[in-house]
Amino acid sequence: MDRDWADAHLINGALDVHRDNPAFGYRFIADELKDQGLATGENQVQRP
């Protein structure tokens, strides 16, 4: 359950970043999420 909750926050954050900068990929999104305080890595952001 905790992982589902964390994934939901990650997905929402990634969608927000992507909406603001749609030309950038998963590496940029991962960096932006880290700047926002969400602990994540590039592989987790890239995961389908």
Distance bins in CASP14 RR format, pairs under 12 A and 6 or more apart:
PFRMAT RR
TARGET T0000
AUTHOR 0000-0000-0000
RMODE 2
METHOD distances of the structure
MODEL  1
1 7 0 0 0 0 0 1 0 0 0 0 0
1 8 0 0 0 0 0 1 0 0 0 0 0
2 8 0 0 0 0 0 1 0 0 0 0 0
2 9 0 0 0 0 0 1 0 0 0 0 0
3 9 0 0 0 0 0 1 0 0 0 0 0
3 10 0 0 0 0 0 1 0 0 0 0 0
3 44 0 0 0 0 0 1 0 0 0 0 0
4 10 0 0 0 0 0 1 0 0 0 0 0
4 11 0 0 0 0 0 1 0 0 0 0 0
5 11 0 0 0 0 0 1 0 0 0 0 0
5 12 0 0 0 0 0 1 0 0 0 0 0
6 12 0 0 0 0 0 1 0 0 0 0 0
6 13 0 0 0 0 0 1 0 0 0 0 0
6 33 0 0 0 0 0 1 0 0 0 0 0
6 38 0 0 0 0 1 0 0 0 0 0 0
6 39 0 0 0 0 1 0 0 0 0 0 0
6 40 0 0 0 0 1 0 0 0 0 0 0
6 44 0 0 0 0 1 0 0 0 0 0 0
7 13 0 0 0 0 0 1 0 0 0 0 0
7 14 0 0 0 0 0 1 0 0 0 0 0
7 38 0 0 0 0 0 1 0 0 0 0 0
7 40 0 0 0 0 1 0 0 0 0 0 0
7 44 0 0 0 0 1 0 0 0 0 0 0
7 45 0 0 0 0 0 1 0 0 0 0 0
7 47 0 0 0 0 1 0 0 0 0 0 0
8 14 0 0 0 0 0 1 0 0 0 0 0
8 15 0 0 0 0 0 1 0 0 0 0 0
8 38 0 0 0 0 0 1 0 0 0 0 0
9 15 0 0 0 0 0 1 0 0 0 0 0
9 16 0 0 0 0 0 1 0 0 0 0 0
9 33 0 0 0 0 1 0 0 0 0 0 0
9 36 0 0 0 0 1 0 0 0 0 0 0
9 37 0 0 0 0 0 1 0 0 0 0 0
9 38 1 0 0 1 0 0 0 0 0 0 0
9 39 0 0 0 0 0 1 0 0 0 0 0
9 40 0 0 0 0 1 0 0 0 0 0 0
9 44 0 0 0 0 0 1 0 0 0 0 0
10 16 0 0 0 0 0 1 0 0 0 0 0
10 17 0 0 0 0 0 1 0 0 0 0 0
10 26 0 0 0 0 0 1 0 0 0 0 0
10 29 0 0 0 0 1 0 0 0 0 0 0
10 30 0 0 0 0 1 0 0 0 0 0 0
10 32 0 0 0 0 0 1 0 0 0 0 0
10 33 1 0 0 1 0 0 0 0 0 0 0
10 34 0 0 0 0 0 1 0 0 0 0 0
10 36 0 0 0 0 0 1 0 0 0 0 0
10 37 0 0 0 0 0 1 0 0 0 0 0
10 38 1 0 0 1 0 0 0 0 0 0 0
10 39 0 0 0 0 1 0 0 0 0 0 0
10 40 1 0 1 0 0 0 0 0 0 0 0
10 41 0 0 0 0 1 0 0 0 0 0 0
10 44 1 0 0 1 0 0 0 0 0 0 0
10 45 1 0 0 1 0 0 0 0 0 0 0
10 46 0 0 0 0 0 1 0 0 0 0 0
10 47 0 0 0 0 1 0 0 0 0 0 0
11 17 0 0 0 0 0 1 0 0 0 0 0
11 18 0 0 0 0 0 1 0 0 0 0 0
11 29 0 0 0 0 0 1 0 0 0 0 0
11 33 0 0 0 0 0 1 0 0 0 0 0
11 38 0 0 0 0 0 1 0 0 0 0 0
11 40 0 0 0 0 0 1 0 0 0 0 0
11 44 0 0 0 0 0 1 0 0 0 0 0
11 45 0 0 0 0 1 0 0 0 0 0 0
11 47 0 0 0 0 0 1 0 0 0 0 0
11 48 0 0 0 0 0 1 0 0 0 0 0
12 18 0 0 0 0 0 1 0 0 0 0 0
12 19 0 0 0 0 0 1 0 0 0 0 0
12 33 0 0 0 0 0 1 0 0 0 0 0
12 36 0 0 0 0 0 1 0 0 0 0 0
12 38 0 0 0 0 1 0 0 0 0 0 0
13 19 0 0 0 0 1 0 0 0 0 0 0
13 20 0 0 0 0 0 1 0 0 0 0 0
13 29 0 0 0 0 1 0 0 0 0 0 0
13 30 0 0 0 0 0 1 0 0 0 0 0
13 32 0 0 0 0 1 0 0 0 0 0 0
13 33 1 0 0 1 0 0 0 0 0 0 0
13 34 0 0 0 0 0 1 0 0 0 0 0
13 35 0 0 0 0 0 1 0 0 0 0 0
13 36 1 0 0 1 0 0 0 0 0 0 0
13 37 0 0 0 0 0 1 0 0 0 0 0
13 38 1 0 0 1 0 0 0 0 0 0 0
13 40 0 0 0 0 1 0 0 0 0 0 0
13 45 0 0 0 0 1 0 0 0 0 0 0
14 20 0 0 0 0 0 1 0 0 0 0 0
14 21 0 0 0 0 0 1 0 0 0 0 0
14 22 0 0 0 0 0 1 0 0 0 0 0
14 24 0 0 0 0 0 1 0 0 0 0 0
14 25 0 0 0 0 1 0 0 0 0 0 0
14 26 0 0 0 0 1 0 0 0 0 0 0
14 27 0 0 0 0 0 1 0 0 0 0 0
14 28 0 0 0 0 0 1 0 0 0 0 0
14 29 1 0 1 0 0 0 0 0 0 0 0
14 30 0 0 0 0 1 0 0 0 0 0 0
14 31 0 0 0 0 0 1 0 0 0 0 0
14 32 0 0 0 0 1 0 0 0 0 0 0
14 33 1 0 0 1 0 0 0 0 0 0 0
14 34 0 0 0 0 0 1 0 0 0 0 0
14 36 0 0 0 0 0 1 0 0 0 0 0
14 38 0 0 0 0 1 0 0 0 0 0 0
14 40 0 0 0 0 1 0 0 0 0 0 0
14 41 0 0 0 0 0 1 0 0 0 0 0
14 42 0 0 0 0 0 1 0 0 0 0 0
14 44 0 0 0 0 1 0 0 0 0 0 0
14 45 1 0 1 0 0 0 0 0 0 0 0
14 46 0 0 0 0 0 1 0 0 0 0 0
14 47 0 0 0 0 0 1 0 0 0 0 0
15 21 0 0 0 0 0 1 0 0 0 0 0
15 22 0 0 0 0 0 1 0 0 0 0 0
15 29 0 0 0 0 1 0 0 0 0 0 0
15 32 0 0 0 0 0 1 0 0 0 0 0
15 33 0 0 0 0 0 1 0 0 0 0 0
15 45 0 0 0 0 0 1 0 0 0 0 0
16 22 0 0 0 0 0 1 0 0 0 0 0
16 29 0 0 0 0 1 0 0 0 0 0 0
16 32 0 0 0 0 1 0 0 0 0 0 0
16 33 0 0 0 0 1 0 0 0 0 0 0
16 36 0 0 0 0 1 0 0 0 0 0 0
16 38 0 0 0 0 0 1 0 0 0 0 0
17 23 0 0 0 0 0 1 0 0 0 0 0
17 24 1 0 0 1 0 0 0 0 0 0 0
17 25 0 0 0 0 1 0 0 0 0 0 0
17 26 0 0 0 0 0 1 0 0 0 0 0
17 27 0 0 0 0 0 1 0 0 0 0 0
17 28 1 0 0 1 0 0 0 0 0 0 0
17 29 1 0 1 0 0 0 0 0 0 0 0
17 30 0 0 0 0 1 0 0 0 0 0 0
17 31 0 0 0 0 1 0 0 0 0 0 0
17 32 1 0 1 0 0 0 0 0 0 0 0
17 33 1 0 0 1 0 0 0 0 0 0 0
17 34 0 0 0 0 0 1 0 0 0 0 0
17 35 0 0 0 0 1 0 0 0 0 0 0
17 36 0 0 0 0 1 0 0 0 0 0 0
17 38 0 0 0 0 0 1 0 0 0 0 0
17 40 0 0 0 0 0 1 0 0 0 0 0
17 45 0 0 0 0 1 0 0 0 0 0 0
18 24 1 0 0 1 0 0 0 0 0 0 0
18 25 1 0 0 1 0 0 0 0 0 0 0
18 26 0 0 0 0 1 0 0 0 0 0 0
18 28 0 0 0 0 1 0 0 0 0 0 0
18 29 1 0 0 1 0 0 0 0 0 0 0
18 30 0 0 0 0 0 1 0 0 0 0 0
18 32 0 0 0 0 1 0 0 0 0 0 0
18 33 0 0 0 0 0 1 0 0 0 0 0
18 45 0 0 0 0 1 0 0 0 0 0 0
19 29 0 0 0 0 0 1 0 0 0 0 0
19 32 0 0 0 0 0 1 0 0 0 0 0
20 28 0 0 0 0 0 1 0 0 0 0 0
20 29 0 0 0 0 0 1 0 0 0 0 0
20 32 0 0 0 0 1 0 0 0 0 0 0
20 36 0 0 0 0 0 1 0 0 0 0 0
21 27 0 0 0 0 0 1 0 0 0 0 0
21 28 1 0 0 1 0 0 0 0 0 0 0
21 29 0 0 0 0 1 0 0 0 0 0 0
21 31 0 0 0 0 0 1 0 0 0 0 0
21 32 1 0 0 1 0 0 0 0 0 0 0
22 28 0 0 0 0 0 1 0 0 0 0 0
22 29 0 0 0 0 0 1 0 0 0 0 0
23 29 0 0 0 0 0 1 0 0 0 0 0
24 30 0 0 0 0 0 1 0 0 0 0 0
24 31 0 0 0 0 1 0 0 0 0 0 0
24 32 0 0 0 0 1 0 0 0 0 0 0
24 45 0 0 0 0 0 1 0 0 0 0 0
25 31 0 0 0 0 0 1 0 0 0 0 0
25 32 0 0 0 0 0 1 0 0 0 0 0
25 33 0 0 0 0 0 1 0 0 0 0 0
25 42 0 0 0 0 1 0 0 0 0 0 0
25 45 0 0 0 0 1 0 0 0 0 0 0
25 46 0 0 0 0 1 0 0 0 0 0 0
26 32 0 0 0 0 0 1 0 0 0 0 0
26 33 0 0 0 0 0 1 0 0 0 0 0
26 40 0 0 0 0 0 1 0 0 0 0 0
26 41 0 0 0 0 1 0 0 0 0 0 0
26 42 1 0 1 0 0 0 0 0 0 0 0
26 43 0 0 0 0 1 0 0 0 0 0 0
26 44 0 0 0 0 1 0 0 0 0 0 0
26 45 1 0 1 0 0 0 0 0 0 0 0
26 46 1 0 1 0 0 0 0 0 0 0 0
26 47 0 0 0 0 1 0 0 0 0 0 0
26 48 0 0 0 0 0 1 0 0 0 0 0
27 33 0 0 0 0 0 1 0 0 0 0 0
27 34 0 0 0 0 0 1 0 0 0 0 0
27 40 0 0 0 0 0 1 0 0 0 0 0
27 41 0 0 0 0 1 0 0 0 0 0 0
27 42 1 0 1 0 0 0 0 0 0 0 0
27 43 0 0 0 0 0 1 0 0 0 0 0
27 44 0 0 0 0 0 1 0 0 0 0 0
27 45 1 0 0 1 0 0 0 0 0 0 0
27 46 0 0 0 0 1 0 0 0 0 0 0
28 34 0 0 0 0 0 1 0 0 0 0 0
28 35 0 0 0 0 0 1 0 0 0 0 0
28 42 0 0 0 0 1 0 0 0 0 0 0
28 45 0 0 0 0 1 0 0 0 0 0 0
28 46 0 0 0 0 0 1 0 0 0 0 0
29 35 0 0 0 0 0 1 0 0 0 0 0
29 36 0 0 0 0 0 1 0 0 0 0 0
29 38 0 0 0 0 0 1 0 0 0 0 0
29 40 0 0 0 0 1 0 0 0 0 0 0
29 41 0 0 0 0 1 0 0 0 0 0 0
29 42 0 0 0 0 1 0 0 0 0 0 0
29 44 0 0 0 0 0 1 0 0 0 0 0
29 45 1 0 1 0 0 0 0 0 0 0 0
29 46 0 0 0 0 1 0 0 0 0 0 0
29 47 0 0 0 0 0 1 0 0 0 0 0
30 36 0 0 0 0 0 1 0 0 0 0 0
30 37 0 0 0 0 0 1 0 0 0 0 0
30 38 0 0 0 0 1 0 0 0 0 0 0
30 39 0 0 0 0 0 1 0 0 0 0 0
30 40 1 0 1 0 0 0 0 0 0 0 0
30 41 1 0 1 0 0 0 0 0 0 0 0
30 42 1 0 1 0 0 0 0 0 0 0 0
30 43 0 0 0 0 1 0 0 0 0 0 0
30 44 1 0 0 1 0 0 0 0 0 0 0
30 45 1 0 1 0 0 0 0 0 0 0 0
30 46 0 0 0 0 1 0 0 0 0 0 0
30 47 0 0 0 0 0 1 0 0 0 0 0
31 37 0 0 0 0 0 1 0 0 0 0 0
31 38 0 0 0 0 0 1 0 0 0 0 0
31 40 0 0 0 0 1 0 0 0 0 0 0
31 41 0 0 0 0 1 0 0 0 0 0 0
31 42 0 0 0 0 1 0 0 0 0 0 0
31 45 0 0 0 0 1 0 0 0 0 0 0
32 38 0 0 0 0 1 0 0 0 0 0 0
32 40 0 0 0 0 0 1 0 0 0 0 0
32 41 0 0 0 0 0 1 0 0 0 0 0
32 42 0 0 0 0 0 1 0 0 0 0 0
32 45 0 0 0 0 1 0 0 0 0 0 0
33 39 0 0 0 0 1 0 0 0 0 0 0
33 40 1 0 1 0 0 0 0 0 0 0 0
33 41 0 0 0 0 1 0 0 0 0 0 0
33 42 0 0 0 0 0 1 0 0 0 0 0
33 44 0 0 0 0 1 0 0 0 0 0 0
33 45 1 0 0 1 0 0 0 0 0 0 0
34 40 1 0 0 1 0 0 0 0 0 0 0
34 41 1 0 0 1 0 0 0 0 0 0 0
34 42 0 0 0 0 1 0 0 0 0 0 0
34 44 0 0 0 0 0 1 0 0 0 0 0
34 45 0 0 0 0 1 0 0 0 0 0 0
38 44 0 0 0 0 1 0 0 0 0 0 0
38 45 0 0 0 0 1 0 0 0 0 0 0
39 45 0 0 0 0 0 1 0 0 0 0 0
40 46 0 0 0 0 0 1 0 0 0 0 0
40 47 0 0 0 0 0 1 0 0 0 0 0
41 47 0 0 0 0 1 0 0 0 0 0 0
END
